[in-house]
Amino acid sequence: MWRTLARNVRPSSLISRPSKITPAITRLSQVTSQRSLNLAPASLIGTFREFSSSKANYAWRNIEAQINGTNQVQVQWDTDVSSSYQNVWLRDHCRCPKCFHPQTLQRLVNTFNIPKDIQSKSVQATEKGLTIVWDNDDHESVYDWDWLKNHSYNPPLKGKVDLTPPKPILWGAEIAKNPPIVQYEEAMNTQAGLAKWLNNIEVYGFSFVDGVPITLEATEQLARRICFIRESHYAAGIWDFTSNLAFADTAYTDLALNAHTDTTYFSDPVGLQMFHKLEFRGTGGESLFVDGFKVAENLKKKHPEAYECLSTLKVPTHSAGDEKVMIVPTPREQSILNHLSDGTLYQVRYNNDDRSTLSNLSPEQVDQFYEALRKWNTELTSSETEYWEALEPGRAIVFDNWRVLHGRASFTGHRRLSGAYLNRDDFLSRARTTRFTHAEKAIIL
Ligand SMILES: [Zn+2]
């Protein structure tokens, strides 16, 4: 039952209807960018969303807002599309400056002071947005149209802006021909260079930085340019190591290492890693990188049952070689392939050498697991997926440890590698702020 209290009454003949109604919010979904971030390669440009906070084209005069029943407000966006919002939700999400701090973007509403059966006194579509006066205290709430449409939950609307990162471009061995690279000077000294570097890592899962001074100090400064450094049981900041077994881990030897992700034994595995080889006198020791998302895609296509198995069965892991170290994750067992609720793969957690004793699986699951793992290994070690790179001094790499597996060939001689574990949330935060302004954050969040 509809009860129309207030609506934007304007004879349709008087409305200068735009020839094409393109609300700002709809344009958000288009993947074209007018930002001059000077990104290369050109294929990446499409990963930046256009986002206009200007209401110039927003046909707010065509929007109707109505009280719907006793506890909802309905917004009719156009003839076909409408959204309903419950009163309690609306009052709790009031976007007036008293209820939502415009600078800190934090809530100021006391949720627990909202009457259970809160009613609206009036509902209006205005240029500022949906305006509601509440009956219990005459508080006037205003909701920006962009924000309101973006957060429509009944129904969830298409073209919704969210925090989805740029679409990954999957790669195999062929990436060797044209790997993502930024120059040290541009990455350190220009915003465009930084944006390109961040975007490379989001899209490809890694990026080289060329022309890096071959010192530990310069490598550390480079790391801090994209995020803060994460401490671990190996180091408090940037580390450098040789094959001296300083820590009881095979990384500190000259042995070959199969493709793996690091810190599978952390509850929250390290998000990004940086490597920079500072010294090398010897043979071998090339670095191996593999796009775990590509391997997973190949596995899913060829052996969906194996993919399903590695996505559902959970295995225990640990790090415990050093006397004062015995790290295991919480929960104790973790899947190798981890997905968002919509099915998107977001994390590969795989190091076959850091697996603990398997005693949590049924006999049937043991068979399924080894069968699936063999198929995974076949895809992982295929010459079409393995990317080998000498990583000469002067070329640093940052890679996404939730996506790109790394390894190395065995070597002889002296090799000194520096590196750092980097904080994933901080990296992603800096990447997002190259895409969204403060006003846009308020609309998205
Ligand atoms: Zn308010």
Boltz pocket constraint, residues with backbone or C-beta under 6 A from the ligand:
constraints:
  - pocket:
      binder: B
      contacts: [[A, 94], [A, 95], [A, 96], [A, 97], [A, 98], [A, 99], [A, 100], [A, 139], [A, 140], [A, 141], [A, 142]]
      max_distance: 6.0
